[in-house]
Amino acid sequence: MHRMPLPRLAALLLVGSLALTACGEDDPRSASSGGPATSSAASESPTESPSAAVSEAPRADLKGDIVGKGYAFDLPGGWVDTTKQARELQASIDTAAAEKEADDGFSDNLNVGYQAGSTATLDQLEAAVPGQLANLVQKGDLDVLPRTELGGVEAIHHRAPAKLGSTEYFLEQFAAVTDSGDVAIVTFSFSRDVPEAQRDKVIATVTDSWQWAA
């Protein structure tokens, strides 16, 4: 079985933060015609042709609004699948979603980085978070919340006000490692105007419905 080294695993932490803040400046439907969304994030993220990211067929044992390589989950009301345009910015993204309509000019969004067969532990991953997010979060602003669960698997949770270029937003990130070494890193980006209670409600729709492949 292929084992992913910790540095490559930790790099997954930056997937959402570097790629999907673009949704904050563009309607998530703007890339539906096949053109990438316009944002400073595009120039700061490694990019590949969308054809380089091969989408796997949905797993028959997984049910949800979004079905990834080894997991599935439901979307909050008013959110849509934006995986195609997210991959145009960052080919390593597995799945993504965003608000369909953004009244405040920032489309709240999420994306998932996924990798099977890692030997990294949750403790190692948690220790890597501050360094990996240092270019987005000011020192002292990153909150380490109590561990929670993602589909019945222990998960770490970090949150912080973040900034990429001129885009200010609020980051909420979860990461879990299953007993078999499957890693999922779920990154939410919210408008700074979204209150904590509303963020929690959106997040709960995803985390409470999360399923891992059998």
N, C-alpha and C positions, 0 to 999 in steps of 0.2 A: 504494500500500500504506500502511495506517495505521502510523504510527511512534509508539511510546510514549515520552514524555519520561522522563529519568532519575528525577525525583522519584517518579513513579508506579511505575516499575520498582522502585525501592528500597523502596517501601512494601510490596511483596510479601514482603519479608524478614520482616515481622511477622505474616504471616497465621497461621502455625502457632503461634507463641509466644503470640499473643493469644487464639486461639480454641480450640485443642485441648488445653490443659492441663486443660480440663474433664474430659477422660477420666481424669485422675488421681484425681478425686473420685467418679466414677460408673462403674459397669460399662458398657462400650461398648454393651451391648445395651439399656441403660435407655431409650434414645431410639427404640428400634425401633418403638414404637407410634405414633410421630409427634411426641411431646413432646420439647422440647429438654432436654438435660442441664442440671443445676443447678450453677452455678459462678460465682465472682466474675468469671471471664473473660467471661461473657455480657454483663455490664454494662459491661465495659471495651472490648468490641469493637463496631464498627458491625454492626448486625444488620438483616436484611431477611427478608421472608417467604420460606420455602423455595421458593415458586412463582416467586420472582424469579430464581432460578438455574435456567437451562434446561440440562438435560443433553443433550449431543450423542450421537447414535448411535455405538456402538463402531466404530472404524475397521477395515475388513476386512483391512488390511495390517499390523495390530498384534495380537499375541497375548500374553496375560499374565493373571495373576489380577486385575490392575487395568488398565483401559484408559482413558486420559485423552484430552484433545483432540488431542494430538500426540505421545503417548508411551504406553508400557505397561511394566509391571514385575510381578514375582512377589512374593508375600507370604511372610514368615517363617512357619514352622510355628506354628499356634495363633493366628494373626492373622486378623482379619475386616475386610471393607470397611465403613467407617463414614462414607462420603461423605455420605449423606443427613443424618445428625444433625450432622455437622461444618458443613454448609451452613446449618443452622438457627442456628448461632452466627455464622458468617461466610460470607456468600453468595459471596464471591470465591474461596473454596477450590475447586480443581478436583477433587481426589480426596483421600481420607483413609483411614486404616486404623488398627487398634489391636489389642492383645491381647484375646482373647476372655475369658480368665480371668486375673485379677490376684491372685496369692497374697499380694503385699505391700501391697495396697490402692491401688496406682497402676497404671493401665493404660498401659503404654508405647504410644506412638502416633506416627504420622507423618502429614504432609499435604503436598500439593504445590500450589504456586502456579505457574500457567503463563500465558505471554503470547507470542503470535506477533508478529513484525514490529517488534522493537525495534532501535534504533540504538545502544543502550548497549553498551559493551565490558565484558569480564570484569574488567578493571582498575578501571573506574569502579564496578562493582558491589561489588568487594572493598573499595574505599575507603569505600563507604557503610555497610558492615556495622556497624562499631563504633558509629556514631551511631544507627543504626536499632535496635540492641539495647540501648542504654544504659539504658533503663528496666527491663530484665530482668536485666542482667548488671552486676555491680559492676566499677568501673574496675580494670583490671589482670588481671581473671579470664578475659578472652576470649583463647583460643589460636587463632592462625592456623597451620593445618597445611599441609604441602606440598600443592601442587595435585595433583589426582587426575583420574579420568575418570568420566564418566557417559554410558554408551552410546557410548564412543569419542570423546566430546567433552570437552575440558579443563574441569575444574570446580574451584571453590574450596571449601575445607572449613574451617569454624570450629566450635569446641566450647567449652563453658563451663558451670559450675554456674549455674543461673538461678533466679529467684524471681518469681512473679506472685501478689500478695496474700499469702496464707499458704501457697501451694503452692510447695514447693521441688522442683526437678527438675534433670535434666541435659540440656542442649541440644546437639544435633549437627546442623549445617546445611550443605547442599551447594547450590551454584548453578552452572549452566552456561548458556552462550549459544552456540547453533549458528551456523554461517556464514550461515544465512538469517535470523538474528535471533530464533529461537525461544528463549525463556527458561524454564527450569524451576528452581524453588527448592524443595528438599526439606528439610523440617524434622522431625527426630526429637526426641521428648521422652521421656526415660527416668527411671525412679525413681532417686534418688540412690544406692540400694543395688545397682544393677546394675553389675557390674565391667566394666572397659574391654573385656576379651576378649569378653564376652557381647554388649556393644553392637556391637563390630566385626563379630561373626558375624551379628547381625540386619541391620545396615546392608549388609553384603556381599551378602546375599540380594537386596536391592533394587537396589543399584548394579550388581552383576554381571549382573543380568537385564534391565537397563534397555534399552529400544529407543526410538528416535525414529521418527516417521512418515517414510516415504520421500518 
